Amino acid sequence: MSLQATLTNHVKQAIKAIFNAELEAVEFQATRKEFAGDITVVVFPMLRVVKGNPVQIGEQIGQYLEAHVEDVKGFNVVKGFLNIEISEPYYINFFNEINDKLNFGFVDPNANEAAVMVEYSSPNTNKPLHLGHIRNNLLGYSVAEILKASGKNVYKTQIINDRGIHICKSMLAWEKFGNGETPENTGLKGDKLVGNYYVKFDQEYKKEIQGLIAQGSSEEEAKKQAPLLLEAQQMLQKWEAGDDDVVSLWTTMNQWVYDGFDITYKNLGVDFDKLYYESQTYLLGKEFVAEGLRSGVFFTKEDGSVWCDLTDDGLDEKIVLRSDGTAVYMTQDIGTAIQRVKDFPDVGGMVYTVGNEQEYHFKVLFLIIKKLGFDWAKNLFHLSYGMVDLPSGKMKSREGTVVDADDLIDEMAQTAGEISEELGKLEGYSENEKLQLYKTIGLGALKYYILKVDPKKRILFDPKDSIDFQGNTGPFIQYTYARIQSILRKADLNMELNSERLSLHVKEKELLKQIQMFPEVIQNAAEHHSPALIANYTYDLVKAFNSFYQNVSILGADSDNEKAFRVKLSKTVANIIKNAFSLLGIDVPERM
């Protein structure tokens, strides 16, 4: 049991014994450096159930803890804050318990608990992945890994948007202007080749619009009547009718894109357990509309369209079936969610990693599924995130101004290489080792920079700023890990440790306090779906280690016992850095 859990129980007992009151929760915070103590209980929230002076309440609780908890060796109260001092043996015993535990903080999944399905990426097959997709992928993958580490069974999935007018635009442009180009005869990744024709369509479409305007059409009419758009709409109708030639072209060009995506996913280090395709799911959900009509969840308007009235829930009316009987996105999303639970009966919740512009959509979706009577609807979560901006401004796919994911990954590795060469850290490396290290540092910088920010916040991403060997960056943390590995290579890892003869340096104690927080940080990150909690915890751990490293001698300790402890403590820190970074999808190099 963690220190906070132990103290929580005893503080609740103190409130019951002294004041005959029930306390629901206990609020803790780190003790401020100017005061003695290892952990602080905040008294002010207790005033809801205990009336009195917060200083006197804190004093009474402190006296109770000192008398009843063996590891509490002292306390002081500053205003409404009870600062508690914990005995040295407590930390030493804690270290003995976790020493050599490779997965300290990770909880094994419980096969009897409901699984969680995490959806992320979900791209369109008319263009390559870009910087916005990178944030989506990194968030979704990391949240899935964090949920696993917290003890959940997890499935990773995506729904690939492989149908619709935007797909037909790329197909039509290739048909008209492609001259038989393929990934093989151009050397281009398939997703990039198809994306080029999406841009080409937009360029030619705009020319047609300008031509029609010059002939006297209004801009609105020109946009609707441009021949290219009409042809694309006809192509979509043919696809929906199962036209052999259109379906064949669609299959070929989509496969080019899938092959390209696979390379990007591999380079980015993300994976999936199950893929869904919109071409196979867009008709799902209509049967549940019929059910909802029977049960009164939906109603029919005069034109025959079907709606759900959510005004009593603070939302508005939402269409789920058009008057011509065709489904809308909401219908499809309802059907896909239900299909997933059919495919994976142990799923009891889902996380949708989608930008914050879709917040209203998911409020409506979750509410409708709940009204349809599905109990797991209460465990649906929209992992909403903000846009990623660049110093150069906003990206636009149609105009070809997006930051391509593959190009960015390559640029990050190149920048990492340039900075590493300047710092002169790579003596004795072969060219292959250097290239692999550059990729590890570059990707680590990219992932950490994006994941250290709360998902809801918008990010201004500057590649050069992210690759810094100082400060709250991925390379700084990776460098600390490599430094520890250098120490461990010089040390005897089999040295005997007599913990009864240990006396902790203040920096050792600070480091142990930071280590002890890791399991709770994982659980909090899982509960709040926030990789930022893991990222910033790891930075704090690294700062604590570097302070320890600068203030005590590890290999030059005064005694073999001290040396054994400090080496083992360093090894534990390295293991936690590696595990924490694995939850962010970041690798750590053994040397830097």
N, C-alpha and C positions, 0 to 999 in steps of 0.2 A: 504494500500500500504506500502511495506517495506521501510526502510530508504534508502537503495541503489536505489530502484526504484524511490523514490521521488527525491533524489539527482541527479540521472541520468538525469531526465527530466530537472532539473534546470541547470545542468552543460551544457547540450546541448543548452539550451536557452541562457546561458551566452556566449558560443562560437559564436552563431548566432548574438547576440546583439553586442558583442565587436569586433568580427573579421569577421562577415558576412560569416561564414563558417559553413558547415554541419558536425557534428560529428556522426559517426555510433554507436559507443559504448564507454562506460566509464569504465576504469579499476580501481577497488578498491582493497585495502588491509588493514589489521589491522594496526593501528598506533603503531609504535614501542614504547616500554615502556618509553624510555628516552625522548620522546617528548610529549607535551600536545596535546590532541586530542582523538577523539573517532573512527574516520574512516578516511582513507587516500585516496585521489584521486591521481593516478599516471599520471603525466603530459606528460611524454616522448612520449607515443603513439600518443598524439595529434599533435606532430610536423609534422605528415604526412599531416595534413590539415591546420595547423597554423604555420607560420614561426616566429621564434623569440627565445628569451631567456626563457628557461623553468621556471626559478624562477619568472621572470616578468609576464609570462602567468599565473602561479599559483597565484600570488598576485592579478591580475585582476579578475580571477575567484572567489577567496576568497572574495574580496570586493563585487562582484555581489551577491554571495550567502548570505553574511551577510546582505545585503540591501534587498534582495527579499525573503529569506526563514526564517520564524519566528523562527524555532527551531535551526538555526545556530547562536551560541552565540559568536563565535570567530574562528580564524584560524591562522596558521603559515605555512611558506613554508621552507622546507629544501631541497636544490638542486631542483630536479624535483618532489618533493612530497608535495602535499597540504594536510596538517593535519587539519581536521575540528573538532571543538568542538561543541557538541550537547547539548542543554539545558536540565536541569533536568526534567522539566515538560513533555518533549517528552517521556522520559522513563517511567515516572509515568502513563501517559495517555496510553502508550502501554500496561503496565501491567494491567491496569483497563480493557482494551479491551479483554485480553486473560485470565484473572483470571477465573478459574472454567471451561475453555473450555477443555473438556476431550480429544478432537482430534485436538488440536492446531497443525497446520502444515499439516494436512491431507486434501486432496481435494476430495469431493464426485465425483464419476465417472459420466461422461456425457453420458447418454444413446444414444445420437445422434452421438457420436464419434466412430470411428472404434476401435474395440477391438484388443488386442495383445495376441498372443498365445506363451507361454513360454514352450519350451521342455527341460526337464532335466532327469537325471538318465539313462534311456534307456539301461538297462543291458542285458547281455546274460543269457539265462536260463541253463547254464552249470556250474554255480559256484555262491557262495554267493557274496553279495556286500562287497567291501573292501574300504580301506582308500581313494583310488582315486575316487571311487563312492561317498564317503562322501563329498569331495570337490565339486563334480559336483552337488549333491543334494542340498547342503547348498547354493551354488551360485544361482542355478536356482530358488529354492524356495524363497530366499531372494530378487532376482531381480523381481520376480513376485509380491511379497508383496510391494516392493518399487514402482513399476509401478502402482499398485492399489492405494497406498497412494498419488501418484502424480496426480491422477484423471483419470487413464485409466481403461477400462474394460479389465479383464485379464482372460484367460483360461490357466490352467496348464495341461501339457500333457507329455507323454513319448511314445516312440515306443520300444516295447520289442522285442529284437532279439531272437526269439524263434525257428529259423530254421537254417539249414546249417550243414556243416560237423562237426563243433565243438560240436553241440548239439548231433549229432549221435555218436560222440566219447564217451560221457558220457553214452548214452543209451547202446551202445555195451559193454562197460566195465561192466555196471551193469548186463547186460544179461549174460555175461560170468563169472563174479566173484562175483555177488551180493548175491547169495544164498537166494534170496527172501527178502532181507532187505528192510524195509520201515521206514518212519519216526515214525510210531506208535510202531513197534517192536524194534526199536533201541533207541528211545527217542531223536533222532537228528532232528533239524530243516531240512525241506525238501531240502532247497537250499544247506545246508552243506553236506547232504548225497549225493546229485547229484554231488556236487563239488569234493567230495572225489573220485568219479569214473572218473571224468575228469583227476584228478592227476594220478589215477590208470592206465588209458589208456596210458598216457605219459610214465609211468614207464615201462609197458609191451611192448610198441612200441619201446622204446630205447633198451630193451633186444633183441627184434627181429632184429633190425638194426645191433646190434653188432654180432648176430649170423650169419646174411647174409654176413657181412664183413669178418667174420672168414672163411666163405665158399668161399671167393674169389670175392664177389661183391664189386663194388666201393661204397663209402658212399652215393653218389647221387642216384645210382641205388637202394641201400638198403632202402633208405628213401621212394622211390616210390613203391617198391615191397614188403614191409613188409606186411604180411598177415592181420594184424589188420587194417592197413590203407585201404587196398583193401576192407575188409569187411565193414568198416565204409562208404566207398564210395558207396558200393552196397546198404547199408541201406538207404543212402540219396536218391538214385535212386528209391528205393521201396517207400519211403515216398512221393516223388514227383509223383509217379504213384498211390498213394492212397492205398497202401497195408494195409489191415485191421489190421494185427498184429502189424506192425510197427507204424501205426497211433495211435493205442490203447496204446502202450507203451509210445509213444511220449506225448500223452495227459495226461497219468498218471504221468509221471515224471515231465512234465512242471507244472502240478498242485501242486506237492510237492514244486517246486521252488517258484511259485506264493504265496503260503501260507507262505513260509519262508520270502519272500520279504516283505509281508504285515506286519509281526511282526517287521522287521527292520525299515520300513518306519514309523511305529507307534512310535517306540522307538526314532527315529531320529526327529520326529515331522514334517514330510513333507507329503503332500497329492497331489492328482491329480484330475482333473475334467474329463479327458477323457484318455483312454488307447488305443493305437494302437499296433497291433501285426504284425511283419514282415511276418508271415505266411499268413496274409490277405492282405498285401500291396506289396509283392515282385513282383507281376505281373502288378502293377499299372505303368502308365507312357508310356506304349507301344503305346497307342492311340495318345499320344501327340508327339511321335516320328514320326508317320505317318503324323500328321498335320504339324510338323516342316519340314518334307521332302517336302510337298506340297508348303510351304511358303518360302522355301530356307534357313531356319535356319540350317538344317542338310544336309549332302550329303552322298552318298553311294560310298564306295570304291569297287575295282574290285572283292574282295572276298565276297561282299554282306553285309559287316559290315557297320553300320551307325555312322557318326561322326559329331561333331560340330567344325568348324574352328574358334578358338578364337585368332589367331595370331595377328590380327589387334588390339586386346584389350590388347596386352602384355602378353597373356597366350599362350597355344599351342592347338593342336588338341585333342579333347576328345571323346572317344568312348561312344556311348549311346545304341548301340545294337550290339551284336556279330554276326558273319557271320551265325551262326546256328539259329539266331532269338531270342536268350535268352537275357534277360535284364541284365544290370550291376547295381551296387549300385546307380550310378548317375541317371539312368532311374527311379529306385524305388523312390529315394528322390524327383525327379521332380513330379512324380505321387502322392506321399504322401502329398506334400505341397499343390498341387491343390485340392486333396481330402479334406484336412482340411478346406479349404475355402468353399468347397461345404457343408461340415458338419456344419460349423459355418459361415454363410454368412456375419456376422458383423466383422469378422476378417480382419484387414487391414495391419497386420504386424506380423512377427514371430521372436522369439529369440531362437537360437539353442545353448544350453549349451554343448559344446563339446571341448575336449582338443586341444591344439594349434598344435598338429601334423596334424590336419585336416583343417588347414587354407586354403590351396590351393583348397581342395575339395569344400569348401563353396564359395570361390570366383567364381569358375566355376559354381556351382549350381545356385547361385544368378544371374549370368550373363545370363545363358541359360534361366532361367525362365523369365527374363526381355526381352530377344530376342523373346520369345514365345508370348509376348504381354500382360503379366499380370502386370497391373499397380501397384499392391501391392508389386511387387518385389523390389521396391525402399525402402521398409520398412522391409527388411529382415536383420537380424543381427546375426553374429556369436559371441556368448559370449565365447571367446577363453580364456583358462586358462592353467597355467603351471602345471607341475607334482608336486606331493607331495612326498618328500623323507623322509626317517627316518634316524636317526643316524647310523642304521645298514646297510643302503644301499637300492638299488632299489628292487621293488617287482616283482615276476614272478608267474602268476597264474598257469601255467602248472606244475611248480615245487612245488606248495603248499607253497610258501614263502610270500604270500600276508598277509597284516594285515587285518584280518576279521573285518568287521564293527561292528558286535555285540560284539565281544571280546573287541574291542577298547572302545565302549560305556561303557561296564562293567568295564573295567580297569580305565577309567576316573572317574567313580563314586567311585570306590575303593580308588583311589589316593586322591580324594577330601575328602573322609572320614578320611583317615590317617592324612592328613594335618589339617583338622578341629579339630580332636581329639587332635593333638599336640598343637594347638593354644588354646584349652580349651574354645571354643565358644558355646558349645551346652548344657549347663546346663538346666535341666528342659524339655528336649526333650524326647519324647517316641522313642522307636526303629524304629517304622514305620515312624515317623516324620524325624528322622535322615536319614533313607534310602532315603526318598523322597528328602530331602535337598541335600544329596550327589549326587543324580542323576541330580538335577537342577544345582548344582555348576559344576559338571563334564562335563555335556553337554554344559553348558554356556561357560566353559573354552575352550572346543574343537571348538565350533562354532565361538567364538570370535577370537581365535587364527588364524583360517583359513580365516575368512571373513575380518579381519582388514588389510589383505595384498591385494594389487592391484591384481585383477584376473590374469593378464598376467604374474605375477612373479611366479617363482618356489618357493616352500615352503619346508623348512626343519622343519618337525614337531617333537617336543619333548614333549610328554605328560606331563612330570613333570614341564617343563618350563611354560606350559600354565596355570597350576593351581598355581597361585601366588596371594596372597592377596595384593600385592603392584605392582605398575606399570601399563602398558597398557595391562591389562588382563580382561577377563570376570568376574572372582571372585572379583576383585577390584571394578568394577562398580556395581556388584550385592551387595557387602557389603555396598557401599555408599547408594544405594537405601534402603537397610534394615535399615541403620542408620537413614535415613530421616523418615522412617515409625515409628521407635522408638520415634523420636521427636514428630511426629504427634499424637501418642497414648497418649502422656503426655500433649498435648496442647488442648486448647478450639478452635475448628475449626470454631465456630460461632461468634468469636470476631468481633466487628464492626471495620471497617477500614475507617479512614478519610484521604483520599489521599491528600487533600489540605494542611494538616499539616505535610506532610512528607518532610524530607530532607534526601537525599540518601547518604549512606556511599559509599566510592569508590569501595568497594568489592561488594556491592549490584548493583551498576551501571555496573560493569564488568560482573556480572552474568546475568543481564538483556540484555546486549549486546550479550552475548553468546546465550541466549534463543531466541532472535530475529532472529538469523540466521537459526533456524531449518527448517522453510518452504522452504527456498532457498536451503538448503542442500538436502532435499528430492527431489526437482526438479532436482538438479545437479546430484544426484545419479541415478535418473531415466534416465536422458539424457545420462549419461555415462555408464549405466548398472554396477554401482560399489557400492556394499555394503560396501566397505572399507571407503567410504566417510561418511556413517552413523556411522560406528564403531568408526572412529577416531574423528568425531564430538562429539559423546557421551562421549568419554574419555576426551576431552577438556572441555565439560560441567561439568563433575564430578570433574575435577581439579579445575575449577572455583568455584564450590560449596564448595569443601573442603577448599579452601583458604578463602572463605566467612565464613565458619563454624569456622575456627581457629581464625579469626580476629574480629568477632562480636558475641555477645551473643544473641541467638535466644529466648530461654524461659526466660532468665534473662535480657531482654532489659530494657532500662531506662523508657520506657512508654508503656502503653497498646497498643497504636497506633503502635509504632515500633514493638512490639511483634506480633501484628496481621499481619502486613505487612511481617515480616520475616517468620512467620509460613506459610502464604499463598504463599510466594515466594518459600519456601522449598517444599511445596506441588506441585507447578507447575513444579519444577525441577524433582521431583520424577515421575510425570506423563509423562514428556518428556522422561526420562530414560526408563520407561516402554514401551512407544510407540515406541521409537527408537529400543529398543531391540526386540520388537515384529516383526519389519521389518527384523531382523536378525534371527528370529525364536527362540529367547532366552527368557526363563522365568526369572522372578525376584522374589526372596523369600521375604516374609514379615518380616521374622526374620532370623538372621544369627549369 
